Amino acid sequence: MLALVTFFALLVAIVFGFVKNINVGIASIGLSFIVATLFKVPIKEVMSGFNSSLFLTMLGVCYLFGIINSNNTLEALAKKLISLTGGRVYLIPPTLFIISGLMTFAGPGSIPLLAIMPIISIPIAINCGYNPIMLSLISISGAMACRMSPITPEGILVHNLLAEQGVQNAVAPVFISMFIAGLIDAIAVFIFYKGYKVTGKIELQKQEFTKDQIISSLALVLMVVGGLVFKLNIGLLSFFLGFILIVIGVCDEKTALKSIPWNVLLMVVGVGILMKLIFLSGGIDIMVDGLSKLMTEKTAAPIMLSLGSIMSFFSSGLGVVFPTLIPTVSGIVANLQGKVNAIELASMVVIGGTISGVSPISTAGALILSGVSSNEDATKLHPENKIFVELFCWSFATLILNLIVSLLGLYNFISWRY
């Protein structure tokens, strides 16, 4: 009974989050309290679902990048790297993909880049004759492709969830699978919009760095090197570097704290608390059994991909899809007698929970829509209603593309290699 009630509570949190635009994490915390009280579950056990280590790590990373973003360092870096193309139009799409990917990989994750890249891409597209939707989608695909870096908030979350199930060595295969999915999407977009027909050269404005941007860039490099090379705790290192930047006056602390995406952090830890209640009630076992009955060795991965994608239409991949579905993978593997790979299933959840983000009712798609709508030149060529439909179609098209890749066994091959 308790398991069914907790599932219903999660469903209520997601539905109210979508319909009423309420933070799903806050709704989850409130509903956890009600359910725990009614069924006399010790509150201490429920509160143990608050993952303090994960929260501090994500908070530290977001704090540091809040400071770095406050002086437009990421935007300046992107424009500087674009200038390396020398204005050659044919290099713009791959350059935007690579820049977006590298900047995502470096630590902030995909969410800040989802906001930054359309702003950069749309005026460039207008100037050089590309479709602004195409260039925005390609740049966002770069961010999505590299979001599973081990030092991004989403990478940290997914690998923590897998480690709790005893699934090790998942960093490389999950990253590679997500990268392939993002690359496939970018290529498909480029071909569909006939980007190969645009030729010529454009004039690019010279980008000069301010002193604060140079210092912020150095802090970014130190964070990446410290995390990837010296294996330092990313969250604590980010707090330290952020503290140094504040002390030397790169940004004031109030601005840095305001820029932290508290809604995302609350969503992740809030859903985690409700998920703890689902664990305690045996709800995960019910979910695992239900999914396992629908799955076979060949359909397990496509079903997880589709389920993650469908959930992502209405909720956050980072805040809801990943913490809900990733905990089921080891149980599904056990029920299917080891015939499927836990890393492949996790990769499918990640890909599914990411690619549908280009839907206009999801984060990435909404940012593209608002970016094009705010540019008068772009709006004349691409009315809002038309963009809305296009983005919706792309969210389904990317799902179909990745289902084909999954059925062909590429993601399975990558997973078993590790």
C-alpha positions as CSV (number, residue, x, y, z in Angstrom):
1,M,0.0,0.0,0.0
2,L,2.8,2.5,1.0
3,A,4.6,1.8,-2.3
4,L,1.6,2.6,-4.4
5,V,0.9,5.8,-2.4
6,T,4.5,7.0,-2.8
7,F,4.4,6.3,-6.6
8,F,1.1,8.3,-6.7
9,A,2.8,11.1,-4.7
10,L,5.7,11.2,-7.3
11,L,3.2,11.3,-10.1
12,V,1.3,14.2,-8.4
13,A,4.5,16.1,-7.9
14,I,5.4,15.8,-11.6
15,V,1.9,16.6,-12.8
16,F,1.6,19.7,-10.5
17,G,5.1,20.7,-11.5
18,F,4.1,20.7,-15.2
19,V,0.6,22.1,-14.9
20,K,1.1,24.7,-12.2
21,N,4.8,25.4,-12.9
22,I,5.7,24.4,-9.3
23,N,9.2,23.1,-8.5
24,V,8.9,19.3,-8.5
25,G,11.5,19.0,-5.8
26,I,9.7,21.2,-3.3
27,A,6.4,19.4,-4.0
28,S,8.2,16.1,-3.5
29,I,9.6,17.2,-0.1
30,G,6.1,18.3,1.1
31,L,4.4,15.1,-0.2
32,S,7.2,13.0,1.5
33,F,6.3,14.6,4.8
34,I,2.6,13.8,4.4
35,V,3.1,10.2,3.3
36,A,5.7,9.5,6.0
37,T,3.4,11.0,8.7
38,L,0.3,9.0,7.6
39,F,2.2,5.7,7.4
40,K,4.4,6.4,10.4
41,V,7.7,6.1,8.6
42,P,10.5,7.6,10.8
43,I,11.3,11.1,9.5
44,K,15.0,10.5,10.1
45,E,14.9,7.7,7.5
46,V,13.1,9.8,5.0
47,M,15.5,12.7,5.5
48,S,18.4,10.4,4.9
49,G,17.3,10.7,1.2
50,F,18.9,14.2,1.3
51,N,22.2,13.5,-0.4
52,S,24.4,16.1,1.2
53,S,27.5,15.1,-0.7
54,L,25.8,15.4,-4.1
55,F,24.1,18.7,-3.0
56,L,27.4,20.3,-2.0
57,T,29.2,19.1,-5.1
58,M,26.4,20.5,-7.4
59,L,26.2,23.7,-5.3
60,G,29.9,24.3,-5.5
61,V,30.0,23.8,-9.3
62,C,27.0,26.1,-9.8
63,Y,28.5,28.7,-7.4
64,L,31.7,28.9,-9.3
65,F,30.0,29.1,-12.7
66,G,27.6,31.7,-11.3
67,I,30.6,33.9,-10.7
68,I,32.2,33.1,-14.1
69,N,28.9,33.8,-15.9
70,S,28.4,37.1,-14.1
71,N,31.1,38.7,-16.2
72,N,30.2,36.9,-19.4
73,T,33.4,34.9,-19.5
74,L,31.7,31.8,-21.2
75,E,30.2,34.0,-23.8
76,A,33.5,35.8,-24.4
77,L,35.3,32.5,-24.7
78,A,32.7,31.2,-27.2
79,K,33.0,34.3,-29.4
80,K,36.8,34.2,-29.3
81,L,36.9,30.6,-30.4
82,I,34.4,31.3,-33.2
83,S,36.7,34.0,-34.5
84,L,39.3,31.2,-35.1
85,T,37.2,30.2,-38.1
86,G,38.3,33.3,-39.8
87,G,34.7,34.0,-40.9
88,R,34.6,30.8,-43.0
89,V,30.9,30.0,-43.0
90,Y,31.3,26.2,-43.5
91,L,33.3,26.0,-40.3
92,I,30.6,27.7,-38.1
93,P,28.3,24.7,-37.4
94,P,31.0,22.3,-36.3
95,T,32.8,25.1,-34.4
96,L,29.6,25.9,-32.5
97,F,29.1,22.2,-31.7
98,I,32.7,21.8,-30.5
99,I,32.7,25.0,-28.4
100,S,29.4,24.1,-26.8
101,G,30.6,20.6,-26.0
102,L,34.0,21.7,-24.6
103,M,32.4,24.4,-22.4
104,T,29.8,21.9,-21.1
105,F,32.5,19.2,-20.5
106,A,34.6,21.7,-18.5
107,G,32.1,21.7,-15.6
108,P,29.0,23.8,-15.8
109,G,27.0,21.1,-17.5
110,S,24.5,21.7,-20.3
111,I,22.0,24.0,-18.5
112,P,24.0,27.3,-18.7
113,L,25.1,26.5,-22.3
114,L,21.4,25.9,-23.3
115,A,20.9,29.6,-22.4
116,I,24.1,31.0,-23.8
117,M,24.5,29.2,-27.2
118,P,21.2,30.2,-28.8
119,I,22.0,33.8,-28.0
120,I,25.3,33.5,-29.8
121,S,24.1,31.2,-32.6
122,I,21.0,33.2,-33.8
123,P,22.7,36.5,-34.8
124,I,25.6,34.5,-36.4
125,A,23.0,32.4,-38.4
126,I,21.3,35.6,-39.6
127,N,24.6,37.2,-40.7
128,C,25.9,34.2,-42.6
129,G,22.6,32.8,-44.1
130,Y,22.1,29.8,-42.0
131,N,18.7,28.8,-40.6
132,P,18.8,30.1,-36.9
133,I,16.9,27.1,-35.7
134,M,19.4,24.8,-37.3
135,L,22.4,26.6,-35.8
136,S,20.8,26.8,-32.4
137,L,19.9,23.0,-32.5
138,I,23.5,22.2,-33.5
139,S,25.0,24.2,-30.7
140,I,22.6,22.8,-28.2
141,S,23.4,19.2,-29.4
142,G,27.1,19.9,-28.6
143,A,26.1,20.8,-25.0
144,M,23.9,17.7,-24.8
145,A,26.6,15.5,-26.2
146,C,29.1,16.4,-23.5
147,R,26.8,16.7,-20.5
148,M,27.9,13.4,-19.0
149,S,31.4,14.7,-18.2
150,P,32.4,13.4,-14.7
151,I,32.6,17.0,-13.4
152,T,29.2,18.3,-14.6
153,P,26.2,18.4,-12.2
154,E,24.4,15.8,-14.3
155,G,27.4,13.6,-14.7
156,I,28.0,13.6,-10.9
157,L,24.4,12.7,-10.3
158,V,24.2,9.8,-12.7
159,H,27.5,8.3,-11.7
160,N,26.6,8.6,-8.0
161,L,23.3,6.8,-8.6
162,L,25.1,4.1,-10.5
163,A,27.8,3.7,-7.9
164,E,25.1,3.2,-5.2
165,Q,24.0,0.1,-7.1
166,G,27.5,-1.2,-7.4
167,V,27.8,-0.2,-11.1
168,Q,31.4,0.9,-11.7
169,N,33.4,2.0,-14.7
170,A,30.4,3.7,-16.2
171,V,31.9,7.2,-16.8
172,A,33.5,6.5,-20.2
173,P,30.7,4.4,-21.8
174,V,27.9,6.7,-20.7
175,F,29.7,9.7,-21.9
176,I,30.6,8.1,-25.3
177,S,27.0,7.0,-25.8
178,M,25.6,10.4,-25.0
179,F,28.2,12.0,-27.2
180,I,27.2,9.8,-30.2
181,A,23.5,10.6,-29.6
182,G,24.3,14.4,-29.6
183,L,26.5,14.1,-32.7
184,I,23.9,12.1,-34.6
185,D,21.3,14.7,-33.8
186,A,23.6,17.6,-35.0
187,I,24.3,15.8,-38.3
188,A,20.7,15.1,-38.9
189,V,19.7,18.7,-38.3
190,F,22.5,19.9,-40.6
191,I,21.4,17.7,-43.4
192,F,17.6,18.4,-43.0
193,Y,18.1,22.2,-43.1
194,K,20.6,21.8,-46.0
195,G,23.3,23.6,-44.2
196,Y,25.8,22.3,-46.7
197,K,24.4,24.7,-49.3
198,V,25.4,27.8,-47.4
199,T,28.8,29.2,-48.5
200,G,30.8,32.4,-48.3
201,K,32.5,34.4,-45.6
202,I,31.3,36.7,-42.8
203,E,32.9,39.5,-40.8
204,L,33.4,38.6,-37.2
205,Q,33.9,41.2,-34.5
206,K,37.1,41.2,-32.6
207,Q,36.7,39.8,-29.0
208,E,38.9,41.3,-26.3
209,F,39.0,39.8,-22.8
210,T,38.6,42.0,-19.7
211,K,40.9,41.4,-16.7
212,D,38.1,39.7,-14.8
213,Q,37.3,37.4,-17.7
214,I,41.0,36.3,-17.9
215,I,41.1,35.6,-14.2
216,S,37.8,33.7,-14.4
217,S,39.1,31.6,-17.4
218,L,42.1,30.7,-15.3
219,A,39.8,29.5,-12.5
220,L,37.9,27.4,-15.0
221,V,41.1,25.8,-16.2
222,L,42.2,25.1,-12.6
223,M,38.8,23.5,-11.8
224,V,39.1,21.2,-14.8
225,V,42.7,20.2,-14.1
226,G,42.1,19.7,-10.4
227,G,39.0,17.5,-11.0
228,L,40.1,15.4,-14.0
229,V,43.9,15.2,-13.5
230,F,44.4,15.4,-9.7
231,K,41.0,13.8,-8.8
232,L,40.2,16.6,-6.3
233,N,36.6,16.9,-5.0
234,I,35.0,19.0,-7.6
235,G,32.4,20.7,-5.3
236,L,34.9,21.7,-2.6
237,L,37.5,22.8,-5.2
238,S,34.8,25.0,-6.9
239,F,33.9,26.6,-3.5
240,F,37.6,27.4,-3.0
241,L,38.1,28.9,-6.4
242,G,34.8,30.8,-6.1
243,F,36.0,32.2,-2.8
244,I,39.3,33.4,-4.3
245,L,37.4,35.1,-7.2
246,I,35.1,36.9,-4.7
247,V,38.1,38.0,-2.6
248,I,39.9,39.5,-5.5
249,G,36.8,41.3,-6.7
250,V,35.8,39.5,-9.8
251,C,32.2,39.4,-8.7
252,D,30.3,40.3,-5.5
253,E,29.0,37.5,-3.4
254,K,25.3,38.6,-3.6
255,T,25.4,38.4,-7.4
256,A,27.1,35.0,-7.2
257,L,24.5,33.6,-4.8
258,K,21.6,35.0,-6.9
259,S,22.9,33.3,-10.0
260,I,22.8,29.8,-8.5
261,P,20.0,27.7,-10.0
262,W,18.3,26.9,-6.7
263,N,15.3,25.6,-8.5
264,V,17.4,22.9,-10.1
265,L,19.2,22.0,-6.9
266,L,15.9,21.8,-5.0
267,M,14.4,19.7,-7.7
268,V,17.3,17.1,-7.5
269,V,17.5,16.8,-3.7
270,G,13.7,17.0,-3.3
271,V,13.0,14.2,-5.7
272,G,15.8,12.3,-4.0
273,I,14.0,12.5,-0.7
274,L,10.7,11.2,-2.2
275,M,12.7,8.5,-4.0
276,K,14.2,7.5,-0.6
277,L,10.6,6.9,0.6
278,I,9.9,4.9,-2.5
279,F,13.0,2.8,-1.7
280,L,11.9,2.2,1.9
281,S,8.4,1.2,0.8
282,G,9.8,-1.3,-1.8
283,G,8.5,0.8,-4.6
284,I,11.7,0.5,-6.6
285,D,11.2,-3.3,-6.6
286,I,7.6,-2.8,-7.9
287,M,8.9,-0.5,-10.7
288,V,11.6,-2.9,-11.6
289,D,9.2,-5.9,-11.8
290,G,6.8,-3.9,-13.9
291,L,9.4,-2.8,-16.3
292,S,11.0,-6.2,-16.5
293,K,7.7,-7.8,-17.5
294,L,7.6,-5.5,-20.5
295,M,11.2,-6.1,-21.5
296,T,13.2,-8.7,-23.2
297,E,16.9,-8.9,-24.0
298,K,16.3,-6.9,-27.2
299,T,13.6,-4.5,-26.1
300,A,15.0,-3.4,-22.7
301,A,17.2,-0.6,-24.0
302,P,14.7,0.9,-26.5
303,I,12.0,0.8,-23.8
304,M,14.3,2.7,-21.3
305,L,15.2,5.2,-24.0
306,S,11.5,5.8,-24.9
307,L,10.4,6.0,-21.3
308,G,13.2,8.5,-20.4
309,S,12.3,10.6,-23.5
310,I,8.5,10.6,-22.8
311,M,9.1,11.7,-19.1
312,S,11.5,14.4,-20.3
313,F,8.7,16.0,-22.4
314,F,7.0,17.0,-19.1
315,S,9.8,17.1,-16.6
316,S,13.5,17.8,-16.1
317,G,16.0,15.1,-17.1
318,L,18.4,16.1,-14.4
319,G,15.8,16.7,-11.7
320,V,13.3,13.9,-12.3
321,V,14.1,11.5,-15.1
322,F,17.6,10.5,-14.0
323,P,16.9,10.1,-10.2
324,T,13.7,8.2,-11.0
325,L,14.9,5.7,-13.7
326,I,18.6,5.2,-13.0
327,P,18.0,3.4,-9.7
328,T,16.0,0.7,-11.5
329,V,18.8,-0.5,-13.9
330,S,20.6,-3.0,-11.6
331,G,17.2,-4.6,-10.6
332,I,16.2,-4.9,-14.3
333,V,19.5,-6.6,-15.1
334,A,19.0,-9.1,-12.3
335,N,15.4,-9.9,-13.4
336,L,16.6,-10.4,-16.9
337,Q,19.3,-12.7,-15.6
338,G,22.2,-10.6,-16.7
339,K,21.2,-10.7,-20.4
340,V,21.2,-6.9,-20.5
341,N,23.9,-4.4,-19.4
342,A,23.2,-1.9,-16.6
343,I,25.5,0.7,-18.2
344,E,23.6,0.4,-21.5
345,L,20.3,0.9,-19.7
346,A,21.6,3.9,-17.8
347,S,22.9,5.4,-21.1
348,M,19.4,5.0,-22.6
349,V,17.9,6.8,-19.6
350,V,20.4,9.6,-20.0
351,I,19.9,9.9,-23.8
352,G,16.2,9.7,-23.6
353,G,16.0,12.2,-20.7
354,T,18.2,14.6,-22.8
355,I,17.2,14.5,-26.5
356,S,13.6,15.5,-25.9
357,G,14.8,18.7,-24.3
358,V,14.5,20.4,-27.7
359,S,10.7,20.2,-27.3
360,P,9.3,23.8,-27.0
361,I,7.7,22.8,-23.7
362,S,11.1,21.7,-22.3
363,T,14.2,23.7,-21.3
364,A,16.3,23.7,-24.5
365,G,13.4,24.1,-26.9
366,A,11.9,26.9,-24.9
367,L,15.3,28.8,-24.9
368,I,15.6,28.4,-28.7
369,L,12.0,29.6,-29.1
370,S,12.6,32.7,-26.9
371,G,16.0,33.4,-28.5
372,V,14.6,33.5,-32.0
373,S,11.5,35.4,-30.9
374,S,13.6,38.1,-29.3
375,N,15.5,38.7,-32.6
376,E,13.4,40.8,-35.0
377,D,15.2,39.6,-38.2
378,A,14.8,36.0,-37.2
379,T,11.2,36.4,-36.3
380,K,10.4,37.8,-39.8
381,L,11.6,34.6,-41.4
382,H,10.5,32.2,-38.7
383,P,7.2,32.9,-37.0
384,E,6.8,31.6,-33.4
385,N,4.0,29.2,-34.3
386,K,6.2,27.6,-37.0
387,I,9.2,27.3,-34.7
388,F,7.0,25.7,-32.0
389,V,5.9,23.0,-34.4
390,E,9.4,22.5,-35.8
391,L,10.9,22.0,-32.4
392,F,8.1,19.5,-31.4
393,C,8.8,17.5,-34.5
394,W,12.5,17.5,-33.8
395,S,12.0,16.1,-30.3
396,F,10.2,13.1,-31.8
397,A,12.6,12.8,-34.7
398,T,15.7,12.6,-32.4
399,L,13.9,9.9,-30.4
400,I,13.3,7.8,-33.6
401,L,16.9,8.3,-34.7
402,N,18.3,7.1,-31.4
403,L,15.9,4.2,-31.2
404,I,17.2,3.1,-34.6
405,V,20.8,3.4,-33.3
406,S,19.8,1.5,-30.2
407,L,18.1,-1.3,-32.1
408,L,21.2,-1.6,-34.4
409,G,23.2,-2.4,-31.2
410,L,25.7,0.4,-31.2
411,Y,25.0,1.5,-27.6
412,N,25.0,-2.1,-26.5
413,F,28.5,-2.6,-28.1
414,I,29.9,0.5,-26.3
415,S,28.5,-0.7,-22.9
416,W,29.8,-4.3,-23.1
417,R,33.3,-3.0,-24.1
418,Y,33.5,-1.7,-20.5
